[in-house]
Amino acid sequence: MHTFWFGGLPRARGDVMKLKNETETGSIRRRFRKKRFAIIDSLVRGVTEARPGPCRILDIGGSSRYWQLLDPALRDRVTITVLNFQSELDFYAKTEDVGIDITEMIGDGCDMPQFDDGAFDIAHSNSVIEHVRSYDNMRRFAEETRRVGKSYYAQTPNYWFPIEPHLGVPFFHWLPDPMRIGLHHRFPIGFKSRMEYTDALRQIDSTRMVNKKLMRELFPEATIEHERFALMTKSLTAVYGPRA
């Protein structure tokens, strides 16, 4: 399987902090995600207003708790399949019933033969494509997203935003790989504790930031939405499909 997210790396203190922040009402991360959900809500309404029946959503590399941000008025109008690795499903385990029909499945977003073409009204991913390890895997991930979803939403942090979002450290992702590996091995970096050398190698290999040009190549028919912070583009979202 093409590993996304942490690929078996031990959880660091920052991962637990990040999870805590995602569920706190006033956190910056949650506020940004809430704004992004305006696009998702619009895609869902575009489906439900066009035909009867629920909107079928595939959340690739996601979690059930993320969908707490969906507009309550839409929660009985969607069915959501969350596809991820077992370790991630366990880490982001459901904590409460938010009134949404959600099914969790083990699978790989780069290879989804269990789903037919156009099996879902919306294929969705949030901060996943930068974790699939290589350009070839990014291409496979994008092709599978476009294949299984009649519409899609794929968000990723912007390479040219100066703060590395997974660590909270300025400019770190712009350094050469050997330097980043060495720094991870020798020092705590941002949210991450100091790592063994092999874990540092895997950490760098599992996070490849994406710029706008690459997003356009991966999702050629999509509109690329810009999420801005302090007049700079913080993240990029490829959106395709009718919106209400």
Secondary structure by P-SEA (a helix, b strand, c coil): ccccccccccccaaaaaaaaaaaccccaaaaaaaaaaaaaaaaaaaaaaacccbbbbbbccccccccccccccccccbbbbbbccaaaaaaaccccccccbbbbbbcccccccccccccccbbbbcccccccccaaaaaaaaaaaaaacccbbbbbccccccccccccccccccccaaaaaaaaacccccccccccaaaaaaaaaabbbbcaaaaaaacccbbbbbbbccccccbbbbbbcccc
